[in-house]
Amino acid sequence: MNGGLAPIPVHATVAEMNPDCTGKLQYAVNLSNLSATIEERFFLFDEGRKFRSVPTSIQGGIDTLA
């Protein structure tokens, strides 16, 4: 996650993995002035070597966080 000049590491949990190579990631962001739980839908391609994701839910924080 990029919060400006310094990337912010997050530890994501794969909450869902489907046979069609789609799934759901969940992770929390905890900064001094912000705490949010983010959920993203993803899909794998190139035999699992690459993925793309789209934020689908942000609880807490600001809407444009992800």
NORKAWO-V82000 format. One record per pair of residues at least 12 apart in sequence whose ideal C-beta (glycine too) atoms are under 8 Angstrom apart, sorted by the first residue. I is the first residue (numbers start at 1). J is the second residue. D is the distance in Angstrom with one decimal. If there is no record, write none. Layout:
i->I j->J d->D
i->I j->J d->D
//
This chain:
i->1 j->29 d->6.6
i->1 j->66 d->7.5
i->3 j->31 d->7.2
i->8 j->29 d->6.8
i->8 j->31 d->7.3
i->10 j->27 d->4.5
i->10 j->28 d->7.3
i->10 j->29 d->6.2
i->11 j->27 d->6.4
i->12 j->25 d->4.5
i->12 j->26 d->6.7
i->12 j->27 d->4.2
i->13 j->25 d->7.0
i->13 j->26 d->5.1
i->13 j->27 d->6.8
i->15 j->39 d->7.5
i->21 j->43 d->5.7
i->21 j->44 d->4.3
i->21 j->45 d->7.1
i->21 j->48 d->7.5
i->22 j->41 d->6.9
i->22 j->42 d->6.9
i->22 j->43 d->4.7
i->22 j->44 d->7.8
i->23 j->41 d->7.5
i->23 j->42 d->5.6
i->23 j->43 d->7.8
i->23 j->44 d->7.9
i->24 j->39 d->6.2
i->24 j->40 d->7.1
i->24 j->41 d->5.8
i->24 j->42 d->7.3
i->24 j->56 d->7.9
i->25 j->39 d->7.1
i->25 j->40 d->4.7
i->25 j->42 d->5.9
i->25 j->53 d->6.4
i->26 j->38 d->7.2
i->26 j->39 d->5.1
i->26 j->40 d->7.9
i->29 j->61 d->6.7
i->29 j->65 d->6.9
i->34 j->60 d->7.7
i->34 j->61 d->5.3
i->34 j->62 d->7.4
i->34 j->65 d->7.6
i->35 j->60 d->5.5
i->35 j->61 d->7.0
i->36 j->58 d->5.7
i->36 j->59 d->6.4
i->36 j->60 d->4.2
i->36 j->61 d->2.8
i->36 j->62 d->7.8
i->36 j->65 d->5.7
i->37 j->57 d->8.0
i->37 j->58 d->7.7
i->37 j->59 d->4.6
i->37 j->60 d->6.4
i->38 j->55 d->6.0
i->38 j->57 d->7.1
i->38 j->58 d->5.3
i->38 j->59 d->7.8
i->38 j->61 d->7.7
i->38 j->65 d->6.9
i->38 j->66 d->5.3
i->39 j->55 d->7.2
i->39 j->56 d->5.5
i->39 j->57 d->4.0
i->39 j->58 d->7.8
i->40 j->53 d->4.2
i->40 j->54 d->6.2
i->40 j->55 d->5.0
i->40 j->56 d->6.3
i->40 j->66 d->7.0
i->41 j->53 d->6.5
i->41 j->54 d->5.5
i->41 j->56 d->5.2
i->42 j->54 d->7.8
//
